[in-house]
Amino acid sequence: MDSLKLIWHRITHWEYWPFWLIYYPMFPVWLYYSIKARSIFFFNAANPGMKNGGMAMISKMDIYNMIPPQFIPKTVFVAKNEDAAVVLERILEAGIGFPFIAKPDIGMKAFGVEKIHNKDEFQKYVHWTPSHFLVQELIPYQKEVGIFYVRKPEEAHGKITGVVSKEFLTITGDGQSSMMELIKHNPRSHLQLKVLEQKFGNQLLNVLDEGEKFILVPYGSHTRGAKFVDISHQINKDLVNTIDGICSQMKGFHYGRLDVLYNTFEELCEGKNFSIIEVNGAGGEATHIYDPQHSLFWAWREVTRHWGMLCDISIVNKKAGHTYLSFRDGRAMLKQTGVLQAQLKF
């Protein structure tokens, strides 16, 4: 696929548009809810148990500490500038072996998330990372969903407002084409080519056997090539009970998205064989909007619906004594977020 066709594909498929282009037209909607809540940074009160309501600049370790431990991977916190050899010994003592996952303690959009296979790769990651980070055991499940959960403060039980299935960026061999050729054949993977070249190098010249699948990016991140498919129609009573049972144990959590690795959807609904790898609070998107089948106008309606719930929850919690962010603190948070994003991109 030549560069002009690739550019046209990005223009005609809104899921690839930059974040600001999708959300800036919605500023009047946010302004309406800000007037209703009497603060532009009302989201801080939505999740009192999370820093900044979970909008940004929150430690992932702090969030993991909110979740019942049986539902999360084994996790080790590593402070910036710790000695790699000493840290690795601590990781192994915690029962985490190679390969494992390393990711920034305060991160976004899967930037800086890497699968570490050996000591040398770990040494490079420690040298690269600009901040504290986490090491987690590799979860064996190959399927991932994002589940959006909402619970009003005055209600005992919450609800699921959307579920997205995340298909990892993958190529399938034909016995003739190189991995590079297969990547260029699909716009979704072609858009990731620069990063993939840095990661795989000459390996992209290899030819996969016919029918052989190769996962290029084993993370359910849209910014790193995953395809998002809206499966909200599969929401059922058992799934709601499972997720509500977990979230109700998380003190001060009312609104956000859980990213979950699982074995089968049936087992997930039954509360078996799954692991929560992320919880995003007020800053969590209802990512089922990025299904290619959805129009931008449909997505805007869905975002508006969720912002309305976010606003209502924040107002109730404000009346109960929780605070909004001041304008000064809100601006500082946004500035810090911009700096962090620039550091994590590589």
C-alpha positions as CSV (number, residue, x, y, z in Angstrom):
1,M,0.0,0.0,0.0
2,D,1.6,3.3,-1.1
3,S,1.8,6.3,1.1
4,L,-1.0,8.2,-0.6
5,K,-3.4,5.4,-0.1
6,L,-2.3,5.1,3.5
7,I,-2.9,8.8,4.1
8,W,-6.3,8.5,2.5
9,H,-7.2,5.6,4.7
10,R,-6.4,7.6,7.8
11,I,-8.5,10.5,6.6
12,T,-11.5,8.4,5.8
13,H,-11.4,6.3,9.0
14,W,-12.0,8.5,12.0
15,E,-10.6,5.9,14.5
16,Y,-7.1,7.0,13.3
17,W,-7.7,10.7,13.8
18,P,-5.7,12.4,16.5
19,F,-7.3,12.6,19.9
20,W,-7.7,16.4,19.8
21,L,-9.6,16.2,16.4
22,I,-12.1,13.8,17.8
23,Y,-12.7,15.5,21.2
24,Y,-12.3,19.3,20.5
25,P,-15.7,19.5,18.7
26,M,-17.2,18.1,22.0
27,F,-15.9,21.0,24.1
28,P,-19.4,22.6,24.2
29,V,-20.7,19.4,25.7
30,W,-18.0,19.4,28.4
31,L,-18.7,23.1,29.0
32,Y,-22.4,22.3,29.6
33,Y,-21.6,19.6,32.2
34,S,-19.0,22.0,33.8
35,I,-21.7,24.6,34.2
36,K,-24.0,22.0,35.6
37,A,-21.4,20.9,38.1
38,R,-20.0,24.4,38.6
39,S,-16.5,23.4,37.9
40,I,-14.6,22.5,34.7
41,F,-12.6,20.0,36.7
42,F,-15.6,18.3,38.3
43,F,-14.3,14.8,37.5
44,N,-12.0,14.8,40.6
45,A,-15.0,13.9,42.7
46,A,-16.2,11.0,40.6
47,N,-13.7,8.5,42.1
48,P,-12.7,9.8,45.6
49,G,-10.4,6.8,46.0
50,M,-8.2,7.8,43.1
51,K,-5.9,10.8,42.7
52,N,-7.5,13.3,40.3
53,G,-10.5,11.0,40.1
54,G,-8.4,8.7,37.9
55,M,-8.3,11.3,35.1
56,A,-4.5,11.4,34.8
57,M,-1.2,11.3,36.7
58,I,-2.2,8.5,39.0
59,S,0.0,5.7,40.2
60,K,-1.0,2.3,38.7
61,M,0.4,0.7,41.9
62,D,-2.1,2.8,44.0
63,I,-4.9,1.5,41.7
64,Y,-3.7,-2.1,42.0
65,N,-3.8,-1.7,45.8
66,M,-7.5,-0.9,45.5
67,I,-8.3,-4.2,43.7
68,P,-8.7,-7.5,45.6
69,P,-5.3,-9.2,45.0
70,Q,-6.7,-12.4,43.6
71,F,-7.9,-10.5,40.5
72,I,-4.6,-8.9,39.4
73,P,-1.2,-10.2,38.2
74,K,1.8,-10.5,40.6
75,T,3.2,-7.0,40.6
76,V,6.5,-5.4,41.8
77,F,7.0,-1.7,42.1
78,V,10.4,-0.4,40.9
79,A,11.7,3.0,41.7
80,K,13.6,5.0,39.1
81,N,17.4,4.6,39.4
82,E,17.2,1.4,41.4
83,D,20.0,-1.0,40.6
84,A,18.9,-3.4,37.9
85,A,20.6,-6.5,39.4
86,V,19.1,-5.9,42.8
87,V,15.6,-5.3,41.4
88,L,15.8,-8.4,39.2
89,E,16.6,-10.5,42.3
90,R,13.5,-9.0,44.0
91,I,11.4,-9.7,41.0
92,L,12.4,-13.4,40.9
93,E,11.9,-13.8,44.6
94,A,8.3,-12.5,44.1
95,G,7.7,-15.5,41.8
96,I,7.9,-13.6,38.5
97,G,10.1,-15.2,35.8
98,F,11.0,-14.3,32.3
99,P,9.3,-13.2,30.2
100,F,7.4,-10.6,32.1
101,I,5.8,-7.2,31.5
102,A,7.3,-3.9,32.4
103,K,5.3,-0.6,32.3
104,P,5.5,2.9,33.7
105,D,3.8,3.3,37.1
106,I,2.2,6.5,35.7
107,G,1.5,5.9,32.1
108,M,-1.0,6.3,29.2
109,K,-2.1,4.6,26.0
110,A,0.3,1.7,26.5
111,F,3.4,3.9,25.9
112,G,6.4,2.3,27.5
113,V,4.8,-1.1,28.0
114,E,7.2,-3.8,26.9
115,K,7.6,-7.6,27.1
116,I,10.9,-8.4,28.7
117,H,12.5,-11.7,27.7
118,N,15.9,-11.7,29.5
119,K,18.4,-9.8,31.7
120,D,19.8,-7.7,28.8
121,E,16.4,-6.4,27.8
122,F,15.6,-5.6,31.4
123,Q,18.8,-3.7,31.8
124,K,17.9,-1.6,28.7
125,Y,14.5,-0.9,30.0
126,V,15.8,0.2,33.4
127,H,18.3,2.5,31.6
128,W,15.5,3.9,29.3
129,T,12.6,4.5,31.7
130,P,12.1,8.1,32.7
131,S,10.1,7.2,35.9
132,H,9.1,4.6,38.4
133,F,7.8,1.5,36.8
134,L,6.0,-1.8,37.5
135,V,7.0,-5.4,36.6
136,Q,4.1,-7.9,36.3
137,E,3.9,-11.6,35.6
138,L,3.0,-12.5,32.1
139,I,-0.7,-13.5,32.0
140,P,-1.2,-16.6,29.8
141,Y,-4.7,-15.5,28.4
142,Q,-4.7,-14.4,24.8
143,K,-8.0,-12.4,24.8
144,E,-8.7,-8.9,26.2
145,V,-11.7,-6.9,26.8
146,G,-12.4,-3.4,28.1
147,I,-15.4,-3.2,30.4
148,F,-16.9,0.1,31.3
149,Y,-18.5,0.2,34.8
150,V,-20.6,2.8,36.4
151,R,-22.2,2.9,39.9
152,K,-24.0,5.8,41.4
153,P,-22.9,6.6,44.9
154,E,-26.3,6.2,46.4
155,E,-26.8,2.8,44.8
156,A,-25.6,-0.6,46.1
157,H,-24.9,-2.1,42.7
158,G,-23.5,-0.8,39.4
159,K,-23.9,-1.5,35.7
160,I,-21.8,-2.2,32.7
161,T,-22.3,0.5,30.0
162,G,-20.1,-1.0,27.2
163,V,-17.7,-3.8,26.4
164,V,-15.0,-3.8,23.8
165,S,-13.1,-6.8,22.5
166,K,-9.5,-6.0,21.7
167,E,-7.9,-7.9,18.8
168,F,-4.1,-7.8,19.0
169,L,-2.2,-6.6,16.0
170,T,-1.5,-9.8,14.1
171,I,-0.3,-11.0,10.7
172,T,-1.0,-14.4,9.1
173,G,1.5,-16.1,6.8
174,D,0.8,-17.2,3.2
175,G,4.0,-19.2,2.8
176,Q,5.4,-16.7,0.2
177,S,5.2,-13.1,1.5
178,S,7.7,-11.7,4.0
179,M,6.5,-10.3,7.3
180,M,7.3,-6.9,6.0
181,E,5.0,-7.5,2.9
182,L,2.2,-8.8,5.1
183,I,2.4,-5.7,7.4
184,K,2.2,-3.4,4.4
185,H,-0.8,-5.2,3.0
186,N,-3.0,-4.2,5.9
187,P,-3.4,-0.4,6.7
188,R,-3.8,-1.2,10.5
189,S,-0.4,-2.8,10.7
190,H,1.2,-0.6,8.0
191,L,0.5,2.5,10.2
192,Q,2.7,0.9,12.9
193,L,5.5,0.1,10.5
194,K,8.1,2.5,11.9
195,V,7.8,1.1,15.4
196,L,7.7,-2.5,14.2
197,E,10.9,-2.0,12.2
198,Q,12.6,-0.7,15.4
199,K,11.3,-3.7,17.3
200,F,11.9,-6.6,14.9
201,G,14.6,-5.3,12.5
202,N,15.7,-7.9,10.0
203,Q,13.2,-10.4,11.4
204,L,10.6,-8.7,9.2
205,L,12.3,-10.3,6.2
206,N,11.3,-13.8,7.4
207,V,8.5,-15.7,5.6
208,L,5.8,-17.2,7.7
209,D,4.3,-20.6,6.9
210,E,0.8,-20.6,5.3
211,G,-1.7,-20.0,8.1
212,E,0.9,-19.2,10.7
213,K,-0.2,-16.3,12.9
214,F,2.3,-13.9,14.4
215,I,1.3,-11.4,17.1
216,L,3.2,-8.1,16.3
217,V,1.9,-6.2,19.4
218,P,0.6,-8.3,22.3
219,Y,-1.2,-5.4,23.9
220,G,-4.8,-4.3,23.5
221,S,-3.9,-0.7,22.8
222,H,-5.6,1.1,19.9
223,T,-2.7,3.5,19.6
224,R,-0.4,0.5,19.0
225,G,-2.6,-1.2,16.4
226,A,-5.2,-3.3,18.2
227,K,-8.6,-3.5,16.5
228,F,-11.5,-2.6,18.8
229,V,-14.8,-4.5,18.4
230,D,-17.9,-3.5,20.2
231,I,-19.4,-6.5,21.9
232,S,-21.8,-4.6,24.3
233,H,-24.6,-6.8,23.1
234,Q,-23.0,-9.7,25.0
235,I,-23.5,-8.0,28.4
236,N,-25.4,-10.3,30.6
237,K,-26.4,-10.7,34.3
238,D,-23.5,-13.0,35.2
239,L,-20.9,-10.6,33.7
240,V,-22.5,-7.7,35.6
241,N,-22.5,-9.6,38.8
242,T,-18.9,-10.6,38.4
243,I,-17.6,-7.1,37.6
244,D,-19.9,-5.4,40.2
245,G,-18.7,-7.9,42.8
246,I,-15.1,-6.7,42.2
247,C,-15.7,-3.0,41.8
248,S,-17.9,-2.8,44.9
249,Q,-14.8,-3.8,46.9
250,M,-12.8,-0.9,45.5
251,K,-13.4,1.9,47.9
252,G,-14.1,5.2,46.2
253,F,-14.5,3.8,42.7
254,H,-17.7,4.7,40.8
255,Y,-16.8,5.3,37.2
256,G,-14.2,3.8,34.8
257,R,-13.0,1.0,32.5
258,L,-11.4,-2.3,33.5
259,D,-9.1,-3.9,31.0
260,V,-9.2,-7.6,31.5
261,L,-7.3,-10.6,30.0
262,Y,-9.3,-13.8,30.0
263,N,-9.5,-17.3,28.7
264,T,-13.1,-17.6,27.4
265,F,-16.0,-15.2,27.7
266,E,-18.2,-17.8,29.4
267,E,-15.5,-18.3,32.1
268,L,-15.2,-14.5,32.5
269,C,-18.9,-14.2,33.1
270,E,-18.6,-16.9,35.7
271,G,-15.7,-15.2,37.4
272,K,-13.1,-17.7,36.4
273,N,-9.7,-17.6,34.6
274,F,-9.2,-13.8,34.1
275,S,-6.9,-11.1,35.3
276,I,-7.5,-7.3,35.6
277,I,-4.4,-5.6,34.0
278,E,-5.6,-2.0,34.2
279,V,-8.3,0.1,35.8
280,N,-8.9,3.6,34.3
281,G,-11.0,6.1,36.2
282,A,-12.4,9.4,35.0
283,G,-9.9,9.5,32.2
284,G,-11.0,6.1,30.8
285,E,-12.6,6.2,27.4
286,A,-15.6,4.1,26.5
287,T,-13.4,2.4,24.0
288,H,-16.2,0.5,22.3
289,I,-16.7,3.7,20.3
290,Y,-13.6,2.8,18.2
291,D,-15.3,-0.1,16.5
292,P,-14.8,0.6,12.8
293,Q,-18.5,-0.1,12.3
294,H,-19.5,2.9,14.4
295,S,-19.8,6.4,12.9
296,L,-18.2,9.4,14.5
297,F,-21.6,10.8,15.3
298,W,-22.5,7.6,17.1
299,A,-19.2,7.9,19.1
300,W,-20.0,11.5,20.0
301,R,-23.4,10.4,21.4
302,E,-21.8,7.6,23.4
303,V,-19.2,9.9,24.9
304,T,-21.9,12.5,25.7
305,R,-23.8,9.7,27.5
306,H,-20.8,8.7,29.6
307,W,-19.8,12.3,30.4
308,G,-23.4,12.8,31.7
309,M,-23.0,9.9,34.1
310,L,-19.5,11.2,35.1
311,C,-21.0,14.6,35.9
312,D,-24.0,13.2,37.9
313,I,-21.7,11.0,40.0
314,S,-19.3,13.9,40.7
315,I,-22.2,16.2,41.8
316,V,-23.5,13.6,44.2
317,N,-20.0,13.0,45.7
318,K,-19.4,16.7,45.9
319,K,-22.6,17.1,48.0
320,A,-21.3,14.3,50.2
321,G,-18.1,16.3,51.0
322,H,-15.7,15.3,48.3
323,T,-13.9,18.1,46.4
324,Y,-13.4,19.2,42.8
325,L,-9.9,20.1,41.5
326,S,-9.2,23.8,41.7
327,F,-8.5,25.5,38.3
328,R,-4.9,25.9,39.2
329,D,-4.4,22.3,40.2
330,G,-6.3,21.1,37.1
331,R,-4.1,23.1,34.7
332,A,-1.0,21.8,36.5
333,M,-2.3,18.2,36.0
334,L,-2.8,18.8,32.3
335,K,0.6,20.2,31.9
336,Q,2.2,17.3,33.8
337,T,0.3,14.9,31.5
338,G,1.7,16.5,28.4
339,V,5.3,16.3,29.7
340,L,4.8,12.7,30.7
341,Q,3.4,11.7,27.3
342,A,6.4,13.3,25.6
343,Q,8.8,11.3,27.8
344,L,7.1,8.0,27.3
345,K,6.9,8.1,23.5
346,F,9.9,6.5,21.9
